[in-house]
């Protein structure tokens, strides 16, 4: 069977003892099929019992063992060493703790902050008495197409991979976080829930408009959940429940209006429609440069060819949603 | 000292349901202590579903469910407890449904049900193949709603009692490494199973090390039916990771190297949906008789073939199984059959408890896989474990609430804390002549050899000797990591010591049970012997450290023992 000599560079840190984090290197003969978690355990068993990492189910359902492998969050238990080596064209794997959380020791991070945040966002069903029967003699009816709207979001295993790679989380203390906001959406579209679209107000309060749609949360999710999709839809719900008078909603509405008018994005009017005069002033230096370089278009735009068809497509899309 | 009216140890389905039940009573102080964050618990790994006679797909009744369960148990289950569980099943399913659990649905919006092993009707409610996961998440959400207090990443060390009443526990906060006494009027153990005894081939999480069960044994209290360990028929070839019975429930075939659906020789009527003990023996027999497959690493296996189910059904009903097969075996079940072999899975035996979870010590309860009520007897049916944990989690929570409202705190003997501190200190200063990984692997090999799927006297006696030898050698295990913060070297050592304690309690009654019943199959006594062994085994550890074996009658209400045919 194929075996390879692999160098593992593992980031170590015990805040109780070490001044700063450092890397330690371990060499291991790895057979084909061995996972990163098995490699970690083998290093612990044969070379260094002090290495600290979390692991539990080792079948990709408990979310304990997420670590960064060559910079990307992965569940150690389902990540094969050879696959990563081949992907990066290397014989070295660097293992580090997840970002955006404090390190407790080595690869173990503090989950309390992201979980506390979720806890503040009502992550539970509030039963709608119109839908959920009052007695235990009956079940609520949930049709398969209704389940489909939120089913994928129930795959979340709280591994915090998305949280660790979220750019909005890095910059905004008040930001709800990807898996947390996705769970808000999950309940907002559950027909059994009493709060329904009103839940988008929770998303609003937790700065959901600060998501920059970098898509990293979806890219790194080991369960193929796309938190960013949930966040986008939650934004839509917030507009439906009347949270329109804010830069985020106005920005979306400005896009929508532009498309209705001409089928093109009207970048000249966009700052005005999103942030009013303040937006115009803020964008003035860039705007002037654009005009000077001949990059700016007229505020009045001619509709594109087949604009009618585009409008039909947009309407159909709205109906589907 | 930390102090609670009720302390729940373990945050899987049983622990969380107990917590929910207690949180409904205002003014009680309750905490859930768990060595992992709640949603990591092994309930989340349950895939296929939970049984309840809803009758949504075919007419069904709690009586039929009870009969199937008793028959599946090879008549060792206590029938009053089984009847209670099956009677409560439809309501508790609806209760969780009302909490938001995302069950898969029929076209008319009602909860869908699928066929499962040993069941006369499609009775298993499910959420694709992630039923345990969504159940755990839903219960956790409801606990957050009710403001349940969690002590996350705390490790149970011992149970403190005065021979009559429970006083609390001693536990270690893994993050700080500090050892604490925790006083409680009632303690509910919901610490899960112990199939990690079979370390090298099991579906269990790394932490299913029977911590509560071992603590109960060390506290001098009885364990029941420990010889019964279920081997799930379909673990992945290399890792033993679970492939749900739902895969066969949806119509999957088991195929040997002759291309035959070999179950026709073992259970002509039920075929692949015979109970797990029978299917596991059938697979092992095929392999023993040379009709299995062998890969170049030497792994032997048979195939679980899902290809005829078609892409759509596999993606819709078994998406997680597909991912696991791709990630861990490099096989896409849509294109190729999955290589499988039995894997140590479920502990039918456990802490001796009655149908409200009560142990012989007042205020000490056990619920879920760590407990033996017993509703599974000698062999558990698929879909009955998720049901067991929620029903008996709920009932023990309820009973504990009533109990603590009429009672005060029992005195807490603080020397127990010192004793645990000393036990742990000695691990740091031992001579280190033995290595944890080696002993763990040896124990696993010994148990598979002596107390695996096929058993016989000579091998079991050898295994008992060997387990006792490993127990002696384990005194030389050393913890090399000298830090207090998150010392996983210490934790893994303590977990292994629990496994060693438990291993002995499996082999001893297995030797004495001179019959074959359910998962306990003896080649030297291949028949069930109701005359001599229709009874529960009880193992206790005496003051001298020796195990004592006794027996207890089975509760029979209306289902008289009969031959088990499928």
Contacts between the chains, C-beta under 8 A, distances in Angstrom:
chain1	res1	chain2	res2	distance
A	1	B	296	6.7
A	1	B	297	6.2
A	14	B	483	6.1
A	14	B	485	6.0
A	15	B	485	8.0
A	16	B	483	7.2
A	16	B	484	7.6
A	16	B	485	5.1
A	17	B	483	6.8
A	33	B	238	6.4
A	33	B	330	8.0
A	44	B	488	7.6
A	44	B	489	7.5
A	45	B	435	7.6
A	45	B	436	7.0
A	45	B	437	3.8
A	46	B	437	7.2
A	49	B	479	7.5
A	49	B	480	4.2
A	49	B	481	5.3
A	49	B	489	4.2
A	50	B	480	6.8
A	50	B	481	4.2
A	50	B	483	7.0
A	50	B	489	6.5
A	52	B	486	5.2
A	52	B	487	7.8
A	52	B	488	5.3
A	53	B	488	7.2
A	55	B	206	5.6
A	56	B	36	5.7
A	56	B	40	5.0
A	56	B	42	7.6
A	56	B	205	4.7
A	56	B	206	5.8
A	56	B	207	5.5
A	57	B	40	7.3
A	57	B	42	6.5
A	57	B	44	7.0
A	57	B	45	5.0
A	57	B	205	4.5
A	57	B	206	7.8
A	58	B	205	7.0
A	58	B	206	6.1
A	58	B	239	7.5
A	58	B	241	7.4
A	59	B	45	6.2
A	59	B	203	8.0
A	59	B	239	7.8
A	59	B	241	4.6
A	59	B	242	7.0
A	59	B	324	6.4
A	59	B	328	7.7
A	60	B	323	7.2
A	60	B	324	7.0
A	60	B	327	6.8
A	61	B	44	5.3
A	61	B	45	5.2
A	61	B	130	7.5
A	61	B	133	5.7
A	61	B	320	7.6
A	62	B	36	7.5
A	62	B	39	7.4
A	62	B	40	4.3
A	62	B	41	7.6
A	62	B	42	7.6
A	62	B	44	5.6
A	62	B	45	7.0
A	62	B	205	6.8
A	63	B	39	6.9
A	63	B	40	6.5
A	64	B	36	6.7
A	64	B	37	7.9
A	64	B	40	5.1
A	78	B	327	4.6
A	78	B	328	7.1
A	80	B	327	7.8
A	104	B	175	6.2
A	104	B	485	6.8
A	104	B	486	5.8
A	105	B	483	7.6
A	105	B	485	5.2
A	105	B	486	4.5
A	108	B	486	5.6
A	111	B	37	6.2
A	115	B	37	7.5
A	119	B	144	5.3
A	123	B	141	5.5
A	123	B	144	6.3
A	124	B	99	7.8
A	124	B	100	7.0
A	124	B	141	3.8
A	124	B	142	5.9
A	124	B	144	6.0
A	124	B	145	4.2
A	125	B	99	6.0
A	125	B	100	3.1
A	125	B	138	8.0
A	125	B	141	7.2
A	127	B	98	5.9
A	127	B	99	7.9
A	127	B	100	7.8
A	132	B	98	5.1
A	133	B	94	7.7
A	133	B	98	7.2
A	136	B	90	8.0
A	136	B	91	4.2
A	136	B	94	4.7
A	136	B	95	5.6
A	136	B	98	7.6
A	137	B	91	7.9
A	137	B	94	7.6
A	138	B	94	6.9
A	139	B	54	7.8
A	139	B	93	7.7
A	139	B	94	5.0
A	139	B	97	5.0
A	139	B	98	7.9
A	139	B	110	6.2
A	139	B	111	5.7
A	140	B	97	6.3
A	140	B	98	6.7
A	140	B	109	8.0
A	141	B	108	7.3
A	141	B	109	3.2
A	141	B	110	6.7
A	142	B	102	7.9
A	142	B	103	7.8
A	142	B	105	5.4
A	142	B	109	5.6
A	143	B	105	6.6
A	143	B	107	7.7
A	143	B	108	8.0
A	143	B	109	4.7
A	144	B	105	5.2
A	144	B	107	6.6
A	147	B	102	6.3
A	147	B	104	7.4
A	147	B	105	5.7
A	150	B	102	7.2
A	151	B	102	6.2
A	154	B	102	4.9
A	154	B	127	7.6
A	154	B	130	7.9
A	154	B	134	5.4
A	154	B	137	6.8
A	155	B	130	6.9
A	155	B	133	7.8
A	156	B	137	7.7
A	157	B	39	7.1
A	157	B	44	7.5
A	157	B	133	7.1
A	158	B	37	7.7
A	158	B	39	5.3
A	187	B	100	7.3
A	190	B	100	6.4
A	190	B	102	7.9
A	192	B	98	7.6
A	192	B	100	6.2
A	193	B	100	7.5
